Amino acid sequence: MTTTAQDLSTPEAALPRLPAHEVIYRQLRDLVLFGDLAPGEAVTIQGLSERLGAGMTPVREALRRLIAEGALVFQGNRRVSVPLLSADNISELILARQWVDPHLALRATERARLSDLNQLRALDDELDVAIARGDLRAYLELNYRFHKRLYEIAEAPILARMADGLWLRFGPSLRVVCGRMGTQNLPDKHKAMLEAMQARDSEAAARAIREDVIQGMEQVRQSLEQSGALC
């Protein structure tokens, strides 16, 4: 039986009911993570409330959390925006990701079951389809879900939380870069990592994901530099 990425999600009926503020936080977080809110674009709290079909109170609470996480900045006059990245920001993100992601890949390789590897392969297969179709939003979501699943397999919640927080910092700019370059020009090292995980070669898996991170982040840096989008 072939596993698909759709099979990996828990049926909605089986999920615990989340508080309204948590639902709004996750929806708003996705808007940031996948670049629906462009870096530097100021949006009003009322506008976000209308966009999400939510009351002002849960939206304000979600915004406070995202501002604390560095994903948004308060602009005054009830406006917030996704911060623009600087050259120093990119350098820090590369440094942080090339440390934390390989550690998580190493741990995940040591702990992965066959079902875990099948789930990662299913996500990577769907990612390939999104790339071939030029489906930017699907690419962004599946690429994130692939890495997120790897973090979960690693069973290192503190490191996983660190890695996940870094995605909030560069995700919006990744959307901008992918929009300019197209999905066809976005190679990755996922298959090399999966082969290493299958062989239980944790060091090789860590090297593959490190190369994946550096390659992707350098593309972000170069594209933003060329467009003059770095602040």
C-alpha positions, 0 to 999 in steps of 0.5 A, a space after each residue: 500500500 502506498 503512503 501519501 502525505 494526506 494519510 499522514 494527517 490526523 482526521 479532523 474528527 479525531 483532533 481535540 477541539 482547540 481554543 479559538 485563540 489557538 486556532 487564530 494563532 495557527 492560521 495567522 502563523 501560516 500566513 506568515 510562514 508561507 509568505 501570504 504576508 509579504 515582508 515589509 507590508 504593513 497590515 492592520 489588526 482590523 484587516 487581519 480580523 476581517 481576513 480570518 473572520 475572527 474577533 479582535 481579541 483572539 487576533 490581538 493575542 495571536 499577534 502578541 505571540 508572533 511578535 514575541 517570537 520575532 515573526 512580526 513587528 509592531 508598527 504603531 497605529 494598530 499595524 504590524 508587519 513581517 520584518 525585512 531581513 538584513 544581510 546579518 539576519 541571513 548570516 545568523 539564520 544560516 549559522 543557526 540552521 546549519 547547526 540545529 538541523 543536522 543535529 536533528 537529522 542525526 537524532 532522527 536517523 538513530 530513531 526512525 522506524 520504517 513507517 517514519 521513513 515511508 512518511 518522509 518519502 511520501 512527503 518528498 514525492 508530493 514535493 516533487 509533484 509540486 515542483 514539477 507543476 510549479 505549484 508554489 504554495 504546495 511546494 512551500 507547505 510540503 517542504 516545511 512539512 518534510 522538515 517538520 516531520 524530521 524534527 518530530 522523529 528526532 524526539 528533541 522538543 527543545 531543538 525542534 522548537 528552535 528549528 521551527 522558530 527559525 522557519 518563521 524568520 526566513 519563510 516569508 522571504 523564501 516565498 518571495 525568492 521562490 516566486 522569482 526563481 520558480 520551483 524548478 530552480 529549487 534543488 534539495 538534498 532530501 533524497 540523499 538524506 533519506 538514503 542515509 537514514 535508510 542505511 542508518 548512517 546518521 553522519 551522512 544524513 546530517 551532512 545531507 541536511 546541512 548541505 540542503 540548508 546551506 544551499 537553500 539559505 544561500 539562494 535566499 541571500 543571493 536573490 535578496 541581494 540581487 533584488 536589493 530587498 535586504 534591509 
